[in-house]
Amino acid sequence: METLELARHFVRQLEDGSIDGARGCLDANAEIWHDFDNKTQTADENMALFFWLVSKTKKRQYEITRLEAITGGYLQQHTLKLTTLSGQELTAYACCIVRVEKTKIVRIEEYINNTPLTALSD
């Protein structure tokens, strides 16, 4: 699978709420870093967070505004639109630098304004 094909496939899995599908895009030792807490998660920790997100939402949509291959991976800029179980719509803006090795994501560095997503914790 080519790099940008992997990027699109990963997003489809996230939108569909497929934990197994999303996990399958990640290397076993993948690291996911977020700017809002400056912490790095393991792939399993990130999938636990994704499971929580899926349990709090009925729809997830990534509007990709920029996707381009870069040396060793890809750059993705997107708008994340979520619909909560109660029907509330939330929007967050993000940019990710993703490193890929052998058709698997090995590192994600995500820059996201997660303030709108705090409503999911209520």
MOPAC internal coordinates of N, CA, C and O (Angstrom, degrees):
PM7 1SCF
backbone

  N    0.0000 0     0.00 0     0.00 0    0    0    0
  C    1.4521 1     0.00 0     0.00 0    1    0    0
  C    1.5299 1   108.17 1     0.00 0    2    1    0
  O    1.2310 1   120.95 1   -51.69 1    3    2    1
  N    1.3052 1   115.79 1   128.31 1    3    2    1
  C    1.4583 1   120.37 1   178.86 1    5    3    2
  C    1.5233 1   110.34 1   -70.53 1    6    5    3
  O    1.2310 1   120.93 1   -19.18 1    7    6    5
  N    1.3242 1   115.84 1   160.82 1    7    6    5
  C    1.4670 1   121.89 1  -174.17 1    9    7    6
  C    1.5232 1   113.20 1   -56.78 1   10    9    7
  O    1.2310 1   119.69 1   129.28 1   11   10    9
  N    1.3244 1   118.19 1   -50.72 1   11   10    9
  C    1.4668 1   119.33 1  -177.80 1   13   11   10
  C    1.5276 1   111.69 1   -71.52 1   14   13   11
  O    1.2310 1   120.24 1   151.63 1   15   14   13
  N    1.3203 1   117.14 1   -28.37 1   15   14   13
  C    1.4615 1   120.70 1   173.64 1   17   15   14
  C    1.5339 1   109.63 1   -65.85 1   18   17   15
  O    1.2310 1   120.46 1   138.66 1   19   18   17
  N    1.3355 1   116.72 1   -41.34 1   19   18   17
  C    1.4658 1   121.60 1   175.20 1   21   19   18
  C    1.5267 1   110.32 1   -60.39 1   22   21   19
  O    1.2310 1   120.54 1   136.17 1   23   22   21
  N    1.3286 1   116.58 1   -43.83 1   23   22   21
  C    1.4707 1   121.06 1   179.63 1   25   23   22
  C    1.5206 1   110.66 1   -58.62 1   26   25   23
  O    1.2310 1   120.21 1   133.35 1   27   26   25
  N    1.3083 1   117.20 1   -46.65 1   27   26   25
  C    1.4676 1   121.09 1  -179.01 1   29   27   26
  C    1.5316 1   111.21 1   -67.67 1   30   29   27
  O    1.2310 1   120.73 1   140.59 1   31   30   29
  N    1.3162 1   116.20 1   -39.41 1   31   30   29
  C    1.4626 1   121.03 1   178.83 1   33   31   30
  C    1.5297 1   110.39 1   -63.86 1   34   33   31
  O    1.2310 1   120.06 1   136.53 1   35   34   33
  N    1.3126 1   117.50 1   -43.47 1   35   34   33
  C    1.4626 1   122.23 1   179.13 1   37   35   34
  C    1.5295 1   110.34 1   -59.66 1   38   37   35
  O    1.2310 1   120.36 1   134.29 1   39   38   37
  N    1.3167 1   116.91 1   -45.71 1   39   38   37
  C    1.4671 1   120.95 1   179.10 1   41   39   38
  C    1.5272 1   110.69 1   -62.24 1   42   41   39
  O    1.2310 1   119.79 1   138.37 1   43   42   41
  N    1.3300 1   118.01 1   -41.63 1   43   42   41
  C    1.4724 1   120.36 1   178.65 1   45   43   42
  C    1.5306 1   110.86 1   -60.65 1   46   45   43
  O    1.2310 1   120.75 1   139.99 1   47   46   45
  N    1.3205 1   116.18 1   -40.01 1   47   46   45
  C    1.4636 1   119.80 1   179.44 1   49   47   46
  C    1.5252 1   110.68 1   -65.13 1   50   49   47
  O    1.2310 1   120.59 1   139.55 1   51   50   49
  N    1.3328 1   116.47 1   -40.45 1   51   50   49
  C    1.4644 1   120.82 1   178.13 1   53   51   50
  C    1.5265 1   110.52 1   -64.85 1   54   53   51
  O    1.2310 1   120.62 1   135.29 1   55   54   53
  N    1.3158 1   116.43 1   -44.71 1   55   54   53
  C    1.4680 1   120.04 1   179.46 1   57   55   54
  C    1.5312 1   111.55 1   -62.34 1   58   57   55
  O    1.2310 1   120.78 1   140.70 1   59   58   57
  N    1.3237 1   116.12 1   -39.30 1   59   58   57
  C    1.4584 1   120.92 1  -178.58 1   61   59   58
  C    1.5313 1   112.73 1   -76.67 1   62   61   59
  O    1.2310 1   120.49 1   169.71 1   63   62   61
  N    1.3310 1   116.68 1   -10.29 1   63   62   61
  C    1.4606 1   119.98 1  -177.75 1   65   63   62
  C    1.5121 1   113.08 1    74.88 1   66   65   63
  O    1.2310 1   120.43 1  -157.73 1   67   66   65
  N    1.3280 1   116.77 1    22.27 1   67   66   65
  C    1.4651 1   121.74 1  -178.36 1   69   67   66
  C    1.5288 1   110.28 1   -85.90 1   70   69   67
  O    1.2310 1   121.26 1   -80.59 1   71   70   69
  N    1.3141 1   115.20 1    99.41 1   71   70   69
  C    1.4611 1   119.94 1  -179.51 1   73   71   70
  C    1.5225 1   109.88 1   -65.39 1   74   73   71
  O    1.2310 1   120.00 1   134.98 1   75   74   73
  N    1.3255 1   117.61 1   -45.02 1   75   74   73
  C    1.4616 1   120.59 1   179.00 1   77   75   74
  C    1.5266 1   111.11 1   -63.11 1   78   77   75
  O    1.2310 1   120.44 1   138.56 1   79   78   77
  N    1.3296 1   116.76 1   -41.44 1   79   78   77
  C    1.4598 1   120.54 1   179.44 1   81   79   78
  C    1.5147 1   112.20 1   -64.85 1   82   81   79
  O    1.2310 1   120.44 1   136.12 1   83   82   81
  N    1.3345 1   116.76 1   -43.88 1   83   82   81
  C    1.4661 1   120.65 1   178.52 1   85   83   82
  C    1.5232 1   110.26 1   -65.64 1   86   85   83
  O    1.2310 1   120.62 1   136.23 1   87   86   85
  N    1.3270 1   116.42 1   -43.77 1   87   86   85
  C    1.4702 1   120.83 1  -179.82 1   89   87   86
  C    1.5170 1   110.52 1   -61.37 1   90   89   87
  O    1.2310 1   120.48 1   145.41 1   91   90   89
  N    1.3260 1   116.69 1   -34.59 1   91   90   89
  C    1.4579 1   121.32 1   179.85 1   93   91   90
  C    1.5167 1   113.83 1   -65.90 1   94   93   91
  O    1.2310 1   119.99 1   161.93 1   95   94   93
  N    1.3240 1   117.63 1   -18.07 1   95   94   93
  C    1.4648 1   121.77 1   177.66 1   97   95   94
  C    1.5297 1   111.98 1   -83.92 1   98   97   95
  O    1.2310 1   120.99 1   164.96 1   99   98   97
  N    1.3263 1   115.71 1   -15.04 1   99   98   97
  C    1.4643 1   120.81 1  -175.77 1  101   99   98
  C    1.5181 1   111.34 1   -99.11 1  102  101   99
  O    1.2310 1   120.84 1   -39.24 1  103  102  101
  N    1.3146 1   115.99 1   140.76 1  103  102  101
  C    1.4520 1   122.02 1   170.99 1  105  103  102
  C    1.5287 1   108.55 1   -64.10 1  106  105  103
  O    1.2310 1   120.18 1   -29.13 1  107  106  105
  N    1.3103 1   117.27 1   150.87 1  107  106  105
  C    1.4687 1   121.18 1  -179.73 1  109  107  106
  C    1.5300 1   111.84 1   -55.81 1  110  109  107
  O    1.2310 1   120.13 1   148.04 1  111  110  109
  N    1.3247 1   117.36 1   -31.96 1  111  110  109
  C    1.4676 1   121.90 1  -177.87 1  113  111  110
  C    1.5272 1   113.02 1  -105.70 1  114  113  111
  O    1.2310 1   120.75 1  -157.76 1  115  114  113
  N    1.3291 1   116.17 1    22.24 1  115  114  113
  C    1.4681 1   120.06 1  -178.17 1  117  115  114
  C    1.5281 1   111.28 1   -60.55 1  118  117  115
  O    1.2310 1   121.65 1   -30.50 1  119  118  117
  N    1.3273 1   114.44 1   149.50 1  119  118  117
  C    1.4607 1   122.38 1   176.68 1  121  119  118
  C    1.5229 1   108.28 1  -121.06 1  122  121  119
  O    1.2310 1   121.01 1   -41.67 1  123  122  121
  N    1.3375 1   115.68 1   138.33 1  123  122  121
  C    1.4555 1   120.89 1   178.95 1  125  123  122
  C    1.5212 1   107.55 1  -126.69 1  126  125  123
  O    1.2310 1   121.02 1   -62.92 1  127  126  125
  N    1.3279 1   115.66 1   117.08 1  127  126  125
  C    1.4699 1   122.71 1  -178.50 1  129  127  126
  C    1.5174 1   108.86 1  -108.70 1  130  129  127
  O    1.2310 1   120.87 1   -40.32 1  131  130  129
  N    1.3413 1   115.94 1   139.68 1  131  130  129
  C    1.4642 1   121.96 1   176.48 1  133  131  130
  C    1.5164 1   109.40 1  -120.71 1  134  133  131
  O    1.2310 1   121.07 1   -40.49 1  135  134  133
  N    1.3107 1   115.55 1   139.51 1  135  134  133
  C    1.4638 1   119.67 1  -178.85 1  137  135  134
  C    1.5216 1   112.82 1   -71.33 1  138  137  135
  O    1.2310 1   119.51 1   151.78 1  139  138  137
  N    1.3358 1   118.54 1   -28.22 1  139  138  137
  C    1.4647 1   120.27 1  -173.44 1  141  139  138
  C    1.5253 1   113.41 1   -69.25 1  142  141  139
  O    1.2310 1   120.16 1   157.30 1  143  142  141
  N    1.3402 1   117.30 1   -22.70 1  143  142  141
  C    1.4648 1   119.15 1   176.98 1  145  143  142
  C    1.5248 1   113.20 1  -127.42 1  146  145  143
  O    1.2310 1   120.50 1   177.91 1  147  146  145
  N    1.3276 1   116.64 1    -2.09 1  147  146  145
  C    1.4708 1   122.71 1   179.30 1  149  147  146
  C    1.5307 1   111.85 1    54.25 1  150  149  147
  O    1.2310 1   121.00 1  -142.93 1  151  150  149
  N    1.3339 1   115.70 1    37.07 1  151  150  149
  C    1.4611 1   120.59 1   179.37 1  153  151  150
  C    1.5201 1   109.31 1  -119.26 1  154  153  151
  O    1.2310 1   121.59 1   -28.80 1  155  154  153
  N    1.3193 1   114.56 1   151.20 1  155  154  153
  C    1.4511 1   121.36 1   177.89 1  157  155  154
  C    1.5204 1   108.81 1  -108.92 1  158  157  155
  O    1.2310 1   120.93 1   -51.99 1  159  158  157
  N    1.3151 1   115.83 1   128.01 1  159  158  157
  C    1.4575 1   122.06 1   178.24 1  161  159  158
  C    1.5180 1   110.00 1  -101.28 1  162  161  159
  O    1.2310 1   121.06 1   -26.11 1  163  162  161
  N    1.3188 1   115.57 1   153.89 1  163  162  161
  C    1.4579 1   120.68 1   168.43 1  165  163  162
  C    1.5248 1   107.70 1   -78.24 1  166  165  163
  O    1.2310 1   120.69 1   -11.65 1  167  166  165
  N    1.3070 1   116.28 1   168.35 1  167  166  165
  C    1.4661 1   120.30 1   177.02 1  169  167  166
  C    1.5262 1   110.23 1   -59.45 1  170  169  167
  O    1.2310 1   119.67 1   138.22 1  171  170  169
  N    1.3224 1   118.23 1   -41.78 1  171  170  169
  C    1.4613 1   121.17 1  -179.66 1  173  171  170
  C    1.5210 1   111.54 1   -65.72 1  174  173  171
  O    1.2310 1   119.67 1   139.09 1  175  174  173
  N    1.3167 1   118.24 1   -40.91 1  175  174  173
  C    1.4662 1   121.33 1   177.01 1  177  175  174
  C    1.5238 1   110.54 1   -63.32 1  178  177  175
  O    1.2310 1   120.69 1   139.37 1  179  178  177
  N    1.3273 1   116.28 1   -40.63 1  179  178  177
  C    1.4515 1   119.78 1   179.67 1  181  179  178
  C    1.5274 1   111.24 1   -67.29 1  182  181  179
  O    1.2310 1   120.17 1   142.14 1  183  182  181
  N    1.3141 1   117.29 1   -37.86 1  183  182  181
  C    1.4620 1   119.99 1   178.40 1  185  183  182
  C    1.5304 1   110.64 1   -69.31 1  186  185  183
  O    1.2310 1   119.52 1   148.99 1  187  186  185
  N    1.3228 1   118.52 1   -31.01 1  187  186  185
  C    1.4694 1   120.71 1   174.29 1  189  187  186
  C    1.5272 1   109.63 1   -65.11 1  190  189  187
  O    1.2310 1   120.49 1   139.30 1  191  190  189
  N    1.3350 1   116.67 1   -40.70 1  191  190  189
  C    1.4640 1   120.90 1   176.25 1  193  191  190
  C    1.5263 1   110.07 1   -64.30 1  194  193  191
  O    1.2310 1   120.12 1   138.37 1  195  194  193
  N    1.3225 1   117.38 1   -41.63 1  195  194  193
  C    1.4599 1   121.63 1   178.20 1  197  195  194
  C    1.5307 1   110.40 1   -63.63 1  198  197  195
  O    1.2310 1   119.74 1   138.22 1  199  198  197
  N    1.3331 1   118.11 1   -41.78 1  199  198  197
  C    1.4609 1   121.93 1   177.30 1  201  199  198
  C    1.5309 1   110.16 1   -58.45 1  202  201  199
  O    1.2310 1   120.59 1   136.86 1  203  202  201
  N    1.3314 1   116.47 1   -43.14 1  203  202  201
  C    1.4544 1   121.28 1   177.52 1  205  203  202
  C    1.5308 1   110.41 1   -61.32 1  206  205  203
  O    1.2310 1   120.47 1   135.10 1  207  206  205
  N    1.3434 1   116.70 1   -44.90 1  207  206  205
  C    1.4608 1   121.39 1   179.35 1  209  207  206
  C    1.5307 1   110.97 1   -60.05 1  210  209  207
  O    1.2310 1   120.42 1   135.72 1  211  210  209
  N    1.3124 1   116.79 1   -44.28 1  211  210  209
  C    1.4675 1   121.47 1   178.82 1  213  211  210
  C    1.5277 1   110.17 1   -62.25 1  214  213  211
  O    1.2310 1   120.27 1   141.43 1  215  214  213
  N    1.3350 1   117.09 1   -38.57 1  215  214  213
  C    1.4664 1   120.43 1  -178.79 1  217  215  214
  C    1.5293 1   112.18 1   -69.20 1  218  217  215
  O    1.2310 1   119.89 1   160.99 1  219  218  217
  N    1.3329 1   117.82 1   -19.01 1  219  218  217
  C    1.4648 1   122.46 1  -178.13 1  221  219  218
  C    1.5279 1   113.28 1  -101.06 1  222  221  219
  O    1.2310 1   120.07 1   174.33 1  223  222  221
  N    1.3263 1   117.48 1    -5.67 1  223  222  221
  C    1.4666 1   120.81 1  -175.17 1  225  223  222
  C    1.5221 1   111.05 1  -131.09 1  226  225  223
  O    1.2310 1   121.63 1   -26.47 1  227  226  225
  N    1.3348 1   114.49 1   153.53 1  227  226  225
  C    1.4624 1   118.21 1   173.90 1  229  227  226
  C    1.5229 1   111.75 1  -107.27 1  230  229  227
  O    1.2310 1   120.72 1   169.25 1  231  230  229
  N    1.3258 1   116.22 1   -10.75 1  231  230  229
  C    1.4658 1   119.62 1   178.01 1  233  231  230
  C    1.5209 1   109.03 1  -150.37 1  234  233  231
  O    1.2310 1   121.57 1   -41.29 1  235  234  233
  N    1.3418 1   114.60 1   138.71 1  235  234  233
  C    1.4531 1   122.65 1   176.07 1  237  235  234
  C    1.5252 1   107.62 1  -131.74 1  238  237  235
  O    1.2310 1   120.46 1   -52.54 1  239  238  237
  N    1.3231 1   116.73 1   127.46 1  239  238  237
  C    1.4633 1   120.31 1  -179.89 1  241  239  238
  C    1.5194 1   108.96 1  -134.43 1  242  241  239
  O    1.2310 1   121.15 1   -49.49 1  243  242  241
  N    1.3158 1   115.41 1   130.51 1  243  242  241
  C    1.4566 1   122.00 1   175.60 1  245  243  242
  C    1.5204 1   107.80 1  -107.26 1  246  245  243
  O    1.2310 1   120.55 1   -65.02 1  247  246  245
  N    1.3107 1   116.55 1   114.98 1  247  246  245
  C    1.4640 1   120.28 1   173.38 1  249  247  246
  C    1.5258 1   106.35 1   -94.85 1  250  249  247
  O    1.2310 1   121.19 1   -73.97 1  251  250  249
  N    1.3074 1   115.32 1   106.03 1  251  250  249
  C    1.4594 1   121.56 1  -177.64 1  253  251  250
  C    1.5253 1   108.55 1   -78.81 1  254  253  251
  O    1.2310 1   120.72 1   -61.18 1  255  254  253
  N    1.3228 1   116.23 1   118.82 1  255  254  253
  C    1.4585 1   120.12 1   178.77 1  257  255  254
  C    1.5290 1   111.41 1  -101.13 1  258  257  255
  O    1.2310 1   120.81 1   162.69 1  259  258  257
  N    1.3145 1   116.06 1   -17.31 1  259  258  257
  C    1.4634 1   120.16 1   177.85 1  261  259  258
  C    1.5187 1   107.86 1  -156.87 1  262  261  259
  O    1.2310 1   121.03 1   -50.63 1  263  262  261
  N    1.3093 1   115.64 1   129.37 1  263  262  261
  C    1.4539 1   122.15 1   176.44 1  265  263  262
  C    1.5130 1   107.07 1  -145.28 1  266  265  263
  O    1.2310 1   121.05 1   -64.64 1  267  266  265
  N    1.3090 1   115.60 1   115.36 1  267  266  265
  C    1.4637 1   118.11 1   179.10 1  269  267  266
  C    1.5185 1   111.22 1  -144.95 1  270  269  267
  O    1.2310 1   122.35 1   -36.67 1  271  270  269
  N    1.3208 1   113.11 1   143.33 1  271  270  269
  C    1.4566 1   119.61 1   176.68 1  273  271  270
  C    1.5189 1   108.87 1   -70.13 1  274  273  271
  O    1.2310 1   121.11 1   -42.21 1  275  274  273
  N    1.3128 1   115.47 1   137.79 1  275  274  273
  C    1.4608 1   121.87 1   173.34 1  277  275  274
  C    1.5297 1   106.30 1  -129.35 1  278  277  275
  O    1.2310 1   120.20 1   -12.42 1  279  278  277
  N    1.2943 1   117.23 1   167.58 1  279  278  277
  C    1.4571 1   120.62 1  -179.94 1  281  279  278
  C    1.5291 1   109.73 1   -56.24 1  282  281  279
  O    1.2310 1   120.60 1   -59.75 1  283  282  281
  N    1.3164 1   116.46 1   120.25 1  283  282  281
  C    1.4618 1   121.37 1   176.81 1  285  283  282
  C    1.5109 1   115.52 1    83.52 1  286  285  283
  O    1.2310 1   119.81 1  -173.90 1  287  286  285
  N    1.3369 1   117.97 1     6.10 1  287  286  285
  C    1.4639 1   118.26 1  -179.97 1  289  287  286
  C    1.5057 1   113.22 1   167.78 1  290  289  287
  O    1.2310 1   120.85 1    43.43 1  291  290  289
  N    1.3400 1   115.98 1  -136.57 1  291  290  289
  C    1.4542 1   119.52 1  -179.88 1  293  291  290
  C    1.5225 1   110.80 1  -152.87 1  294  293  291
  O    1.2310 1   122.21 1   -18.50 1  295  294  293
  N    1.3230 1   113.37 1   161.50 1  295  294  293
  C    1.4581 1   123.46 1   176.20 1  297  295  294
  C    1.5133 1   106.69 1  -114.34 1  298  297  295
  O    1.2310 1   120.93 1   -47.54 1  299  298  297
  N    1.3299 1   115.82 1   132.46 1  299  298  297
  C    1.4639 1   119.56 1   179.39 1  301  299  298
  C    1.5226 1   109.70 1  -133.95 1  302  301  299
  O    1.2310 1   121.02 1   -51.44 1  303  302  301
  N    1.3063 1   115.65 1   128.56 1  303  302  301
  C    1.4596 1   122.52 1   172.70 1  305  303  302
  C    1.5228 1   106.08 1  -114.21 1  306  305  303
  O    1.2310 1   120.76 1   -46.00 1  307  306  305
  N    1.3429 1   116.16 1   134.00 1  307  306  305
  C    1.4625 1   118.08 1  -176.54 1  309  307  306
  C    1.5226 1   112.16 1  -152.81 1  310  309  307
  O    1.2310 1   122.25 1   -16.36 1  311  310  309
  N    1.3074 1   113.29 1   163.64 1  311  310  309
  C    1.4519 1   122.75 1   169.99 1  313  311  310
  C    1.5195 1   106.29 1  -109.80 1  314  313  311
  O    1.2310 1   120.70 1   -56.41 1  315  314  313
  N    1.3193 1   116.27 1   123.59 1  315  314  313
  C    1.4576 1   121.32 1   178.57 1  317  315  314
  C    1.5207 1   107.86 1   -97.67 1  318  317  315
  O    1.2310 1   121.02 1   -59.79 1  319  318  317
  N    1.3243 1   115.65 1   120.21 1  319  318  317
  C    1.4626 1   121.13 1   178.81 1  321  319  318
  C    1.5190 1   107.78 1  -113.72 1  322  321  319
  O    1.2310 1   121.35 1   -55.40 1  323  322  321
  N    1.3118 1   115.02 1   124.60 1  323  322  321
  C    1.4565 1   121.52 1  -179.04 1  325  323  322
  C    1.5148 1   109.86 1  -119.60 1  326  325  323
  O    1.2310 1   120.95 1   -34.47 1  327  326  325
  N    1.3161 1   115.78 1   145.53 1  327  326  325
  C    1.4588 1   121.49 1   170.54 1  329  327  326
  C    1.5196 1   106.67 1  -116.99 1  330  329  327
  O    1.2310 1   120.68 1   -60.01 1  331  330  329
  N    1.3291 1   116.30 1   119.99 1  331  330  329
  C    1.4549 1   120.85 1  -178.75 1  333  331  330
  C    1.5267 1   110.12 1   -73.14 1  334  333  331
  O    1.2310 1   120.87 1    -9.46 1  335  334  333
  N    1.3123 1   115.94 1   170.54 1  335  334  333
  C    1.4589 1   121.02 1   179.19 1  337  335  334
  C    1.5238 1   111.52 1   -61.29 1  338  337  335
  O    1.2310 1   120.48 1   151.78 1  339  338  337
  N    1.3463 1   116.69 1   -28.22 1  339  338  337
  C    1.4692 1   120.52 1   179.06 1  341  339  338
  C    1.5267 1   112.69 1   -87.77 1  342  341  339
  O    1.2310 1   120.18 1   179.17 1  343  342  341
  N    1.3397 1   117.26 1    -0.83 1  343  342  341
  C    1.4578 1   121.19 1   177.55 1  345  343  342
  C    1.5190 1   114.76 1    96.24 1  346  345  343
  O    1.2310 1   119.80 1   179.38 1  347  346  345
  N    1.3232 1   117.99 1    -0.62 1  347  346  345
  C    1.4642 1   120.85 1   177.87 1  349  347  346
  C    1.5291 1   109.37 1   -69.42 1  350  349  347
  O    1.2310 1   120.88 1   -42.33 1  351  350  349
  N    1.3262 1   115.93 1   137.67 1  351  350  349
  C    1.4664 1   120.33 1   178.79 1  353  351  350
  C    1.5224 1   109.68 1  -101.82 1  354  353  351
  O    1.2310 1   121.18 1   -49.04 1  355  354  353
  N    1.3264 1   115.35 1   130.96 1  355  354  353
  C    1.4538 1   122.72 1  -179.53 1  357  355  354
  C    1.5183 1   108.66 1  -122.41 1  358  357  355
  O    1.2310 1   120.71 1   -36.00 1  359  358  357
  N    1.3285 1   116.25 1   144.00 1  359  358  357
  C    1.4655 1   121.17 1  -179.80 1  361  359  358
  C    1.5226 1   109.52 1  -132.12 1  362  361  359
  O    1.2310 1   120.76 1   -47.18 1  363  362  361
  N    1.3263 1   116.14 1   132.82 1  363  362  361
  C    1.4608 1   121.74 1   176.83 1  365  363  362
  C    1.5289 1   108.03 1  -133.85 1  366  365  363
  O    1.2310 1   121.13 1   -35.85 1  367  366  365
  N    1.3171 1   115.45 1   144.15 1  367  366  365
  C    1.4662 1   121.66 1   179.90 1  369  367  366
  C    1.5170 1   109.07 1  -105.95 1  370  369  367
  O    1.2310 1   120.91 1   -42.25 1  371  370  369
  N    1.3310 1   115.87 1   137.75 1  371  370  369
  C    1.4600 1   119.35 1  -174.75 1  373  371  370
  C    1.5190 1   111.95 1  -147.77 1  374  373  371
  O    1.2310 1   121.94 1   -20.01 1  375  374  373
  N    1.3187 1   113.88 1   159.99 1  375  374  373
  C    1.4511 1   122.85 1   173.26 1  377  375  374
  C    1.5266 1   106.85 1  -139.73 1  378  377  375
  O    1.2310 1   120.77 1   -44.26 1  379  378  377
  N    1.3189 1   116.13 1   135.74 1  379  378  377
  C    1.4620 1   121.01 1  -178.32 1  381  379  378
  C    1.5256 1   110.20 1  -127.52 1  382  381  379
  O    1.2310 1   121.66 1   -40.19 1  383  382  381
  N    1.2996 1   114.42 1   139.81 1  383  382  381
  C    1.4601 1   121.57 1   168.53 1  385  383  382
  C    1.5251 1   104.75 1  -109.32 1  386  385  383
  O    1.2310 1   120.83 1   -57.84 1  387  386  385
  N    1.3257 1   116.02 1   122.16 1  387  386  385
  C    1.4536 1   120.97 1  -172.18 1  389  387  386
  C    1.5232 1   109.19 1  -121.74 1  390  389  387
  O    1.2310 1   121.19 1   -50.95 1  391  390  389
  N    1.3294 1   115.33 1   129.05 1  391  390  389
  C    1.4626 1   120.66 1   177.20 1  393  391  390
  C    1.5205 1   108.31 1  -102.04 1  394  393  391
  O    1.2310 1   121.03 1   -46.04 1  395  394  393
  N    1.3272 1   115.64 1   133.96 1  395  394  393
  C    1.4554 1   122.60 1  -176.47 1  397  395  394
  C    1.5245 1   109.26 1  -123.73 1  398  397  395
  O    1.2310 1   121.43 1   -43.86 1  399  398  397
  N    1.3366 1   114.88 1   136.14 1  399  398  397
  C    1.4667 1   121.41 1   173.04 1  401  399  398
  C    1.5182 1   107.92 1  -135.19 1  402  401  399
  O    1.2310 1   120.96 1   -51.96 1  403  402  401
  N    1.3188 1   115.77 1   128.04 1  403  402  401
  C    1.4712 1   121.80 1   176.66 1  405  403  402
  C    1.5247 1   112.36 1    51.18 1  406  405  403
  O    1.2310 1   120.24 1  -130.85 1  407  406  405
  N    1.2934 1   117.14 1    49.15 1  407  406  405
  C    1.4714 1   125.71 1   176.17 1  409  407  406
  C    1.5318 1   114.25 1    64.11 1  410  409  407
  O    1.2310 1   119.91 1  -158.69 1  411  410  409
  N    1.3224 1   117.78 1    21.31 1  411  410  409
  C    1.4644 1   122.26 1   175.59 1  413  411  410
  C    1.5219 1   109.14 1  -129.04 1  414  413  411
  O    1.2310 1   120.52 1   -33.98 1  415  414  413
  N    1.3087 1   116.60 1   146.02 1  415  414  413
  C    1.4606 1   121.77 1   175.57 1  417  415  414
  C    1.5181 1   107.96 1   -78.29 1  418  417  415
  O    1.2310 1   120.80 1   -55.08 1  419  418  417
  N    1.3345 1   116.07 1   124.92 1  419  418  417
  C    1.4631 1   120.11 1  -179.51 1  421  419  418
  C    1.5270 1   112.35 1  -107.75 1  422  421  419
  O    1.2310 1   120.23 1   159.81 1  423  422  421
  N    1.3281 1   117.17 1   -20.19 1  423  422  421
  C    1.4638 1   119.59 1   177.67 1  425  423  422
  C    1.5248 1   109.43 1  -157.08 1  426  425  423
  O    1.2310 1   121.52 1   -42.75 1  427  426  425
  N    1.3317 1   114.69 1   137.25 1  427  426  425
  C    1.4604 1   121.96 1   172.81 1  429  427  426
  C    1.5181 1   107.24 1  -124.32 1  430  429  427
  O    1.2310 1   121.01 1   -49.57 1  431  430  429
  N    1.3100 1   115.68 1   130.43 1  431  430  429
  C    1.4634 1   121.53 1   171.61 1  433  431  430
  C    1.5206 1   105.42 1  -114.63 1  434  433  431
  O    1.2310 1   120.98 1   -69.75 1  435  434  433
  N    1.3349 1   115.72 1   110.25 1  435  434  433
  C    1.4571 1   120.52 1  -173.69 1  437  435  434
  C    1.5201 1   110.78 1  -110.52 1  438  437  435
  O    1.2310 1   122.09 1   -53.75 1  439  438  437
  N    1.3090 1   113.60 1   126.25 1  439  438  437
  C    1.4583 1   122.45 1   175.50 1  441  439  438
  C    1.5230 1   105.89 1  -108.12 1  442  441  439
  O    1.2310 1   120.30 1   -67.59 1  443  442  441
  N    1.3434 1   117.04 1   112.41 1  443  442  441
  C    1.4548 1   120.21 1  -173.66 1  445  443  442
  C    1.5234 1   110.48 1  -142.08 1  446  445  443
  O    1.2310 1   121.62 1   -38.91 1  447  446  445
  N    1.3046 1   114.51 1   141.09 1  447  446  445
  C    1.4603 1   119.78 1   170.49 1  449  447  446
  C    1.5247 1   105.36 1   -86.35 1  450  449  447
  O    1.2310 1   120.34 1   -83.36 1  451  450  449
  N    1.3239 1   116.96 1    96.64 1  451  450  449
  C    1.4605 1   120.00 1  -175.17 1  453  451  450
  C    1.5304 1   113.42 1   -88.55 1  454  453  451
  O    1.2310 1   119.49 1  -177.79 1  455  454  453
  N    1.3169 1   118.57 1     2.21 1  455  454  453
  C    1.4654 1   121.16 1  -179.39 1  457  455  454
  C    1.5271 1   112.36 1   -53.00 1  458  457  455
  O    1.2310 1   118.94 1   134.44 1  459  458  457
  N    1.3394 1   119.62 1   -45.56 1  459  458  457
  C    1.4713 1   118.53 1   179.64 1  461  459  458
  C    1.5337 1   112.99 1   -63.10 1  462  461  459
  O    1.2310 1   120.34 1   157.68 1  463  462  461
  N    1.3084 1   116.95 1   -22.32 1  463  462  461
  C    1.4733 1   120.30 1  -176.34 1  465  463  462
  C    1.5268 1   112.82 1   -82.37 1  466  465  463
  O    1.2310 1   120.36 1   169.61 1  467  466  465
  N    1.3311 1   116.92 1   -10.39 1  467  466  465
  C    1.4696 1   119.38 1   179.81 1  469  467  466
  C    1.5298 1   110.85 1   -63.30 1  470  469  467
  O    1.2310 1   119.89 1   159.26 1  471  470  469
  N    1.3184 1   117.81 1   -20.74 1  471  470  469
  C    1.4722 1   120.69 1   177.15 1  473  471  470
  C    1.5264 1   111.39 1   -62.12 1  474  473  471
  O    1.2310 1   119.66 1   158.74 1  475  474  473
  N    1.3224 1   118.26 1   -21.26 1  475  474  473
  C    1.4621 1   121.21 1   178.76 1  477  475  474
  C    1.5241 1   112.08 1   -69.44 1  478  477  475
  O    1.2310 1   120.41 1   158.03 1  479  478  477
  N    1.3139 1   116.83 1   -21.97 1  479  478  477
  C    1.4624 1   120.87 1  -178.22 1  481  479  478
  C    1.5243 1   112.18 1   -80.71 1  482  481  479
  O    1.2310 1   120.13 1   167.40 1  483  482  481
  N    1.3147 1   117.35 1   -12.60 1  483  482  481
  C    1.4726 1   120.40 1  -178.52 1  485  483  482
  C    1.5016 1   112.31 1   -70.43 1  486  485  483
  O    1.2310 1   120.10 1   180.00 1  487  486  485

